[in-house]
């Protein structure tokens, strides 16, 4: 992460601008690698989601240290992202071609908190789309909009929170995380309002969505705790 005490002097910017220039094609390949990180995470997550402490187990299988699921410390890029989403064992095999993102310029795309949030919301968006396809007249337009909007607001605020942390703005990050938690609670509330002639379908949808939502809430609360700790170290950020 960026050092919150980092002074962007003219000399510092000169050093930053001297980094190798990446073409559009290189950045496109980099983003494809980010997508593979998401696929890899979901593959592992789906294999252990019913176990106790599965979020920590996924982090371990992804090769992250305990400190990596935090936005206040330097993070290590993941190694060997894979294309396969069939089996978690395949996702953990070595990539003979290596990591095309090795030595890439710094971005937040592969930060563990970003990967977890993006991955689980990808599932939540896709599962909602699937549920709507099989619920032609069972969902009101208002409920459909409110649910999709709650997903969007939570995810957007987490991404803004990550950006704030990169700039060392821990208080701002906490505010965005609070917004995300509020939107997540709205999602949980709306889940209880869903009805469907096929009770097994709606109950299965609720159960799987809640597993992901509770994991997201746990992750964000952890990050908020780290942020508050940093605020205590910086009196100017305290209320």
ABEGO torsion letter per residue (X at the ends): XBBAABBBBAAAAAAAAABBBBBAAAAAAAAAAAAAAAAAAAAAAAAAAABBGAAAAAAAAAGBBAAABBAABBBBBBBGBBABAABAAAAABBBAAEBAABGBBBBAAABAAAAAAAAAAAAAAAAAAAAAAABAAABBAAAAAAAAAAAAAAAAAAAAAAAAAAAGBAAAAAAAAAAAAAAAAAAAAAAAABBBABAAAAAAAAAAAAAAAAAAAAAAAAAAAAAAAAAAABAAABX
